[in-house]
Amino acid sequence: KAGERGRGESAEDLDGRVERLHYMLRHTLGCPDTFEFRRREVAVLRGLASETDAMPPVIPSDLVTDKEVVDSFLHEACHPEGSLRQYLDHACVVAIIGNTLFAHGAVDKDTARFVPRRDTKFCNPPSRPPPGKICHGVREWAEEMNAYLRDGLADHRARPHWDAARSTRGGEALLALQNRAAMWGRSVVSNCYGDGGCITTAHTAARRSGAVGARDPRAFEGVCSDPADGGVAAWLQGGGIRRVVVGHKPTGDCPAVLSAARTGVEVVSGDTSYSDVAARDNRGRAVPVIEIVGEGPCDNRLEVLGRLCDGVEHRSVFCRLYEKEGLDGSQGDPILGTLLEKGWWVKASTPDGYRLCRGKGRRVEYRTAKVLNDLQAIV
């Protein structure tokens, strides 16, 4: 934004809190409109605008200044009564409910068992940092990762600002936790499954191979985790986990799933924030719902339903998962979440048939198959 301005402005105008927040929202988070959305929200909270007004109008900057917008972000994130701060105080890095594990990014061969050191720096390390701890069991690992979050928040409360040398500040380890390079490719927050709208593709295997033995932490950017890793699945099942649910990386207009028939562990990637890139909000008509239903927390099935980007409604019922290895196809459709010939994944069930998906990177293709005919599922 500063590059669009003319001369005669101070360094604070061109590299101050306002400009840095604009930069982070646009380039780090990919939400360039959020600053103005927040300005509007502040105006509504103050009674200066109506929440029922159509979007836009734009709220004038003299009504809610740029500084006030930044201050509102800081309040929500840093003040004990801020909504984001309260959310973080009650949040988990890893949550386990019955046979299902929830995380933001991915549980893979690099993140499983690994707990970072509490003094991890938010930087590109010159070499692979040693772990703070390696956990043998899934539940121990979840507890340790959540303790890491709590300790990082306490550290931020104790010393929220940079030290005099600008070498460290409280909570820096949490900044590192969500950064692949700082974690040397071991971030359960920002590692991810998903490629081309699918849970995985053949393309991602080559990218993973390129990062093996890397000497530069930046080599892990853009690498997708393997949801069908048998070793990771065995570790998860040993801890009673039959399903992993994540978000983080968009996977088309409905959640992408790897059937538990592949490894014994069902993997669900639920980020649909780029359902329809032609729509102003990148979602369009798509509406996703993920439900886990059944007899109890360790005996249940996945149901994915909603509306696709073309307006077609879908409802997909996956196989029942129970005990450490039980899989009951009589309560669900065993073809869902499987890979067919030519890279097509069976992604959803619609009134017209199966919705298939394949792709690479940000390119996504869809087609509907009324009958699978001779296409052979690889399970």
N, C-alpha and C positions, 0 to 999 in steps of 0.2 A: 504494500500500500504506500509505503514511504516513497518508492520510486515514481509514483504518479504525481508527487507534489513538487512544487517549485522551490526556489532558493529562499533564504531569509528565515528559515525555521531553525530552532535550537536543536542541540543534540538530543535533548529529552523528547522533543517532538518526533524525531526520526528514529530514536532508539530508546524509548522509554517503556513504561508498563503497557500503555495502550498498544503501541506497535508490536511489542513482543507477544501480547495476547492475540492480536490479529494474526500474527505469523503462526503461532502454535495452533490456533483454530483452523487455519487454512491448510497449512503444510504438514502438521503433525497429526491432527485429528481428522482432516478432510471434511470439515463442516464450516465453510466460510461464511454462512449466513447466521451462525449461532450468536455472534456479537449483537447483531440487530434484533434477533429473537429475544435475547436477554434484555436489551434496552426496552423492548415492548413489554416484557414480563414485569420489569421494575415499574414501568408506567402504570400497568394494570394494578399491581400491588399497592401503589400509592393513590389509586383512584383517579389517575390522570387519563386513563384510556379504558375502554370497555373490552373485556375478553371476548365479547360476541361480535366485535367489529370484524369485517372481512379482512383477510391478509392480502397485500399490505392494507392499511396505510403505514408508511414509515413514520416512526416517532421522531420528532425534531430533536437534534442534539442539545438544544437549549432547554428542552423540557426534562430530558434525562441526559446528563453529560457523559462523555466518554469515561471520565474519571469515576463517575458514579457506577457505570457499568462494570469497570474493572474492580472497584471496591466490592460490588455485589458478588462477583466471582470469588474474591478472596474471602469474603465473609462465609460463603457457603462451604468453602473448602477448609478453612482454617479455624473459624470460631467454633467453640463447643456447641453452640446452638445452630450452626450451619447444617443444612440438610445433607450435603455431601459428606461433611465430617461425621455426622451421626451415622450415615450409611456405612462409612468405612469402619467406624467403631464397632459396628455389629456384623461386619462382613466376614467372609471366609475366602481364603485363596483356593481351598479345596473343601467341598462339602460332600458328605456321604450320607445318603438316606436309604437305608435298606441295602438293596443290591445295585444301587445307582450312585455313581460318582459324578459330581458337577465341578467343572473348572472353566476358566475363561478360554484358555488356549488349547493345549494338547497334552495328553499323557503319553509320552513316547519313550524310546530307549534312552534318551538323554535326560529327560525331566523326571522319569520314574525313579524313586528312591533318593533323588538329589535334593539336598537342602543347602542353600547358599550360606556363606559366612555373613555374620552380622555387620562386618566392617567393609562389605563389598562397595566399591566406588562406582559411581555413575559415569563411566568413561569406557573407551575402547582399551581393554587391558593389553599389555604387551605379550602376555602368554596366558595359557589356560589357568584360571584361578582354581585353587584347590577347594573342595567342598567343605562346608561347615560340618556336615554330617551326611552319612549314607544310611538310609533306613532299610531294614529288611522287610517289614510288613507295610501293607497299603495304609492301614489305619494309623500306624505310628507316623508314617510320612505325612498324612493329612494333618495330624495334630501338630507336627513340627512346622509345617508350612504356615499353619494358622498362627502359631506362636511367633513365627518370623514376622508376620503382619502386625501382630499386637506390639511386639518389641519395636518395630519400626515406627509405629504411630506414637508410642511413648517417647521415643528418641526425638521425634519431630516436636512434640509438646515441650520437651526439655530445652531444645535449642533449635528454634524454627528458622534462624537466619544463618547466613554464611559466617564463618569465623573471620578474624581480622585478615588472615592470609588468603581468604577465599579458597581454602583447600577442602573444606568439608562443611556439612550442615546436617542437622537432625533429619532423619527419614531418608537419607540418601540411598540407603540399601533398598528401600521400596521403589525408588526411581529406577535403580538397577534391575530390580526383579522383573519389571515389565519391558526390559530392553534386551533383545537377543544378543547383541554384541557384548554388552556388559556381563551377561550370563554365559558367554562363550557357547551360545546355542542351546542353553539349558533353561529356558524361560517357560514355565507352565502357563504364564499369562499371555505371552505373545508368540510362542510356537503355535502352529496351526495345522489342521487338516484342510482338505478342500482345494479343488482346482477345477476351473472351467464349469462351475455349477455342480460338480460331483464331489463325493466324499474323498476321492482320490483318482488319479489318472496315471497312465504309464509315463507321462511327461515328468511327473514329480520324482520318480525314482532316479532319473538322471541327475536332477538337481541335488538330491540327497547325496548321491555318490560324489559329486563335486565338492561337497563340504567335508568329506571324510579326511581326517588328518590336516585340517586347515590350520594355517599359521597366522591368519588374519581374522579377527573376530567378525569383520564385515562379511565374511564368506557365508555366514548363516542367514543373512537377509534374503528373503524370498524362497527359502527352503520350506517345503511342506512335509509334515510328519507322516509316517506310515500307519494308518489306522488298522492295518491287517498284520501288524508285527506279532508273531506268535509268542515270542518271549515275553513281551509286555502283557499280552492277553493272559498268559499262564500266571504271571505275577498278580494281576488283578483278580483272576478267578481264585487264586490261593487266599485272597483276602475277602472272598465272598462278593466281589464286584462282577456283575454281568452286563452292565451298561455304563457307558461314559457319555455325558451330555456336555457339549461345549458351544461356544459362539465364536466370536472374534473375526473370523474370515467369512465374507459373504459367499453363499453357495446357491445362487440363483433365486427362483421365486418360491421355493418351498424348502424345508430342511432336507439335508442330504444325509443318508443313513447307510451304514455298512451292516448287513444282516449278521446276527450272531451265529448263523450257520457257518460263517467263514472261519472264525477263531474261537467261538464260544462267548465272545464279548461283543455286544451291539454298540456301535459308535454313532452318535447323533450330532451333527453340526447344524445349529439352528439359526445362524445369522442370515437374515434375508434382506439386509438393508440396501442391497442393490438388485431388488427384484425386477425393476423395470427402469433402466437408465434413461429411457426416453421421457419418463415422467418427471415433473418438477421436484418431487420429493424422493425420487429414485425407487419408489415402491409401487406407485400407480394403484391398480386394483387388487394387488396381491395382499392377502391376509393369512398369516400362518398361525397355527395353534399346535402345541406339543402337549400331549397328555400321557401320563403313566397311570394305568388303571389295572385293577385286579383284586386278588384276595387279600393282599397285604404288601408291606414294603419289600419282601423278598420273594414274592410270587405275583408277577404282574406282566403286563404287555405295554408296548408303545403304540400310541395312536397319533397320527399326524393328519390334521385336517385343515380346511380353510378354502381359500380361493387363489388360483394361479393368476399370473399377470395378464392373461387373456380373458379373465373373468370366469373361467371354468372352475367349478367347485370340485374338491377332492377330499377323499377320506381313505387313509391307509392304515390298516390294522396289521401290526407285525406279530411275530410269533411270541407266545407266552414264554417267559424265562422264569425258572424256579430252581432252587437249590444251587449247587456249585456248577452243575453241568446240564441241568434239565432244560430242554427246548421242546415245546409243544406246538407243532405246526397246525394242529386242528383248530386252534383259536385265532389264527392269523393267516396271512398269505405268505408262504415261504419264498415266493419269487421276488417280493419287495426287498430293495436294498442289495440286489445282486447285480453282478456284471455280466453283460451279454457280449456277443461278438461285436467287433469293430468299435469297441470302446463305449457302447451304450450301457448306461445304468438304468435299472428299473427304479424310478424315483417316486412315483405316486400312482394311486388308483383313482380313476375318474369314471363318471357314468359312461364315457365313450371307450374306455379301455385303459391300458397302462400309459402313463406319461413317462417317456424315456428322455434321458439327458446325456449329453457328452460335451466335451469342450477342452480348452487348454487356456490357462491364464484367465483373462477376462472375456474370452470368446466362449459363448454358451449356445448350444443347439438343443432344440426340443423336437420331439415328434410323438405322435400317439399311435400305439399298436393295439388294435382290437383283439388280435390273437397273436401269441408269440411264435406260433408255427414251429419252425425248426431251430429258432435261436436257442442256443444252449447256455443256460446259466452256469457260471463258474462259481462254485460255492466251496 
